[in-house]
Amino acid sequence: MFSGAVRVLSAAVDIPIPRRHIVAPSRIDLWEPLLANSPQARKRAQQSEQRRGHNASQRSMVRTYIKRVISAIQTGDHATATQAFTLAVPVIDRMADRGILHKNKAARHKSRLNAAIKALKA
């Protein structure tokens, strides 16, 4: 079928790789298909992957801060919820400024969390 080498990804699996896909060892992940056909395209694909990983990390951090506020609200402690909210707001705003979150989504999160905290006090 292929007139190329076989790249061993694990001890149990041998996947034939067409000769045109054999490249020198580099930072490209072996599991990703090599779709880029020029050095510039390979570099852009690599940069996109790095950016995607960084953005995913930032999104995860925002979600963690939001979850901390929600868990504080669920315990019913107004002081803890307020403190968690004051820590979360700058992070949410920063991610909205960087484009990780849409600005309206950030505003919606802040509004709903603030309303839930105010409802605790009442």
SEZAMI-808440 format. One line per field, with one value per residue (C-alpha): residue in one letter; x, y, z; residue number from 0. Coordinates in nm, 4 decimals. Layout:
pami = (A / ...)
X = (X / ...)
Y = (Y / ...)
Z = (Z / ...)
roro = (NUM / ...)
***
This chain:
pami = (M / F / S / G / A / V / R / V / L / S / A / A / V / D / I / P / I / P / R / R / H / I / V / A / P / S / R / I / D / L / W / E / P / L / L / A / N / S / P / Q / A / R / K / R / A / Q / Q / S / E / Q / R / R / G / H / N / A / S / Q / R / S / M / V / R / T / Y / I / K / R / V / I / S / A / I / Q / T / G / D / H / A / T / A / T / Q / A / F / T / L / A / V / P / V / I / D / R / M / A / D / R / G / I / L / H / K / N / K / A / A / R / H / K / S / R / L / N / A / A / I / K / A / L / K / A)
X = (0.0000 / 0.2661 / 0.6182 / 0.7487 / 0.8805 / 0.6890 / 0.6818 / 0.6346 / 0.4091 / 0.3784 / 0.4944 / 0.1609 / 0.0856 / 0.2829 / 0.1381 / 0.2685 / 0.3666 / 0.3896 / 0.7388 / 0.6327 / 0.5318 / 0.8683 / 1.0319 / 1.3307 / 1.2540 / 1.1274 / 0.8794 / 0.5866 / 0.3693 / 0.3868 / 0.0150 / -0.0825 / -0.1193 / 0.1372 / -0.0871 / 0.1458 / 0.3465 / 0.5812 / 0.8084 / 0.5982 / 0.2785 / 0.4440 / 0.5540 / 0.2063 / 0.0513 / 0.2952 / 0.2255 / -0.1483 / -0.1141 / 0.0898 / -0.1630 / -0.4524 / -0.2877 / -0.2242 / -0.5792 / -0.7216 / -0.5180 / -0.6432 / -1.0066 / -0.9620 / -0.8280 / -1.1344 / -1.3660 / -1.1842 / -1.2323 / -1.6011 / -1.6426 / -1.4851 / -1.7451 / -2.0278 / -1.9128 / -1.8874 / -2.2418 / -2.3684 / -2.2217 / -2.4232 / -2.1313 / -2.1709 / -1.8238 / -1.6432 / -1.8540 / -1.7821 / -1.4104 / -1.4065 / -1.6034 / -1.3617 / -1.0755 / -1.2615 / -1.3717 / -1.0265 / -0.9434 / -1.2705 / -1.2130 / -0.8546 / -0.9603 / -1.2333 / -0.9757 / -0.7453 / -1.0236 / -1.0289 / -1.3886 / -1.6357 / -1.6957 / -2.0708 / -2.0139 / -1.7773 / -2.0355 / -2.3055 / -2.0934 / -2.0150 / -2.3766 / -2.5189 / -2.2578 / -2.3110 / -2.6889 / -2.6483 / -2.4210 / -2.6665 / -2.9465 / -2.7423 / -2.7373 / -3.1103)
Y = (0.0000 / 0.2540 / 0.2599 / 0.4307 / 0.3753 / 0.2633 / 0.4937 / 0.3164 / 0.5184 / 0.2491 / -0.1070 / -0.2470 / -0.0231 / 0.0127 / 0.2759 / 0.2964 / 0.6516 / 0.7642 / 0.8724 / 1.2359 / 1.2586 / 1.1553 / 1.4630 / 1.5213 / 1.5047 / 1.8398 / 1.9936 / 1.8761 / 1.6321 / 1.2803 / 1.2298 / 1.5287 / 1.4704 / 1.6713 / 1.8797 / 2.1751 / 2.1559 / 2.4491 / 2.5602 / 2.8729 / 2.6690 / 2.4294 / 2.7215 / 2.8769 / 2.5418 / 2.5111 / 2.8660 / 2.8048 / 2.4919 / 2.6766 / 2.9611 / 2.7142 / 2.5489 / 2.8818 / 3.0033 / 2.6765 / 2.7217 / 3.0773 / 2.9691 / 2.6945 / 2.9455 / 3.1694 / 2.8726 / 2.7801 / 3.1295 / 3.1208 / 2.7778 / 2.9084 / 3.1845 / 2.9411 / 2.6981 / 2.9845 / 3.0908 / 2.7340 / 2.7151 / 3.0257 / 3.2271 / 3.5844 / 3.7016 / 3.4146 / 3.4536 / 3.8277 / 3.7693 / 3.5032 / 3.7362 / 4.0268 / 3.7932 / 3.6609 / 3.9934 / 4.1184 / 3.7774 / 3.7684 / 4.1249 / 4.0488 / 3.7460 / 3.9508 / 4.2161 / 3.9513 / 3.7940 / 3.4635 / 3.5362 / 3.7511 / 4.0793 / 4.0139 / 3.6677 / 3.8142 / 4.0779 / 3.8103 / 3.5981 / 3.8936 / 4.0082 / 3.6685 / 3.5987 / 3.9414 / 3.8918 / 3.5551 / 3.7090 / 3.9912 / 3.7361 / 3.5644 / 3.8751 / 3.9339)
Z = (0.0000 / 0.1051 / -0.0247 / 0.2821 / 0.6295 / 0.9334 / 1.2339 / 1.5646 / 1.7956 / 2.0575 / 2.0988 / 1.9804 / 1.6815 / 1.3587 / 1.1282 / 0.7735 / 0.6860 / 0.3224 / 0.2235 / 0.1719 / 0.5385 / 0.6783 / 0.8266 / 1.0450 / 1.4178 / 1.5283 / 1.7683 / 1.5573 / 1.7498 / 1.6043 / 1.6518 / 1.4373 / 1.0649 / 0.8736 / 0.6507 / 0.6098 / 0.2907 / 0.3349 / 0.6175 / 0.6693 / 0.6969 / 0.9419 / 1.1555 / 1.1507 / 1.2461 / 1.5335 / 1.6509 / 1.6290 / 1.8405 / 2.1037 / 2.1086 / 2.1385 / 2.4378 / 2.6076 / 2.5453 / 2.6790 / 2.9955 / 3.0391 / 2.9837 / 3.2408 / 3.4930 / 3.4461 / 3.4927 / 3.8138 / 3.9575 / 3.8628 / 4.0234 / 4.3452 / 4.3605 / 4.2871 / 4.5569 / 4.8063 / 4.7159 / 4.7598 / 5.1097 / 5.1979 / 5.3359 / 5.2127 / 5.3201 / 5.1481 / 4.8339 / 4.8223 / 4.8648 / 4.5914 / 4.3638 / 4.4158 / 4.3180 / 4.0126 / 3.8606 / 3.7500 / 3.6025 / 3.4071 / 3.2830 / 3.1807 / 2.9783 / 2.8097 / 2.7168 / 2.5698 / 2.3688 / 2.5560 / 2.6587 / 2.4722 / 2.6566 / 2.6818 / 2.8252 / 3.0837 / 3.1765 / 3.2006 / 3.4357 / 3.6594 / 3.6668 / 3.7546 / 4.0204 / 4.1753 / 4.1771 / 4.3500 / 4.6135 / 4.6760 / 4.7136 / 4.9863 / 5.1995 / 5.1709)
roro = (0 / 1 / 2 / 3 / 4 / 5 / 6 / 7 / 8 / 9 / 10 / 11 / 12 / 13 / 14 / 15 / 16 / 17 / 18 / 19 / 20 / 21 / 22 / 23 / 24 / 25 / 26 / 27 / 28 / 29 / 30 / 31 / 32 / 33 / 34 / 35 / 36 / 37 / 38 / 39 / 40 / 41 / 42 / 43 / 44 / 45 / 46 / 47 / 48 / 49 / 50 / 51 / 52 / 53 / 54 / 55 / 56 / 57 / 58 / 59 / 60 / 61 / 62 / 63 / 64 / 65 / 66 / 67 / 68 / 69 / 70 / 71 / 72 / 73 / 74 / 75 / 76 / 77 / 78 / 79 / 80 / 81 / 82 / 83 / 84 / 85 / 86 / 87 / 88 / 89 / 90 / 91 / 92 / 93 / 94 / 95 / 96 / 97 / 98 / 99 / 100 / 101 / 102 / 103 / 104 / 105 / 106 / 107 / 108 / 109 / 110 / 111 / 112 / 113 / 114 / 115 / 116 / 117 / 118 / 119 / 120 / 121)
***
